[in-house]
């Protein structure tokens, strides 16, 4: 019986790692939006106002 409980452990670890990798992928999708937002914020007067929708979009993706 001990042998049977050990055989399921690698599969459980793989399942947990796959779930963690899937959840962390959202940050990767939001990266271009966050980068564009950072570039837009450099504009002196209207940068932060123009970047607000981009920040909201990136937050929604995350």
SULJO-V712865 format. One record per residue. N is the residue number from 1. RES is the residue in one small letter. BURIAL is I if it has 16 or more other C-alpha atoms within 10 Angstrom, else O. Layout:
n	res	burial
N	RES	BURIAL
N	RES	BURIAL
//
This chain:
n	res	burial
1	x	O
2	x	O
3	x	O
4	x	O
5	x	O
6	x	O
7	x	O
8	x	O
9	x	O
10	x	O
11	x	O
12	x	O
13	x	O
14	x	O
15	x	O
16	x	O
17	x	O
18	x	O
19	x	O
20	x	O
21	x	O
22	x	O
23	x	O
24	x	O
25	x	O
26	x	O
27	x	O
28	x	O
29	x	O
30	x	I
31	x	O
32	x	O
33	x	I
34	x	I
35	x	O
36	x	O
37	x	I
38	x	I
39	x	O
40	x	I
41	x	I
42	x	O
43	x	O
44	x	O
45	x	O
46	x	O
47	x	O
48	x	I
49	x	O
50	x	O
51	x	I
52	x	O
53	x	O
54	x	I
55	x	I
56	x	O
57	x	O
58	x	I
59	x	O
60	x	O
61	x	O
62	x	O
//
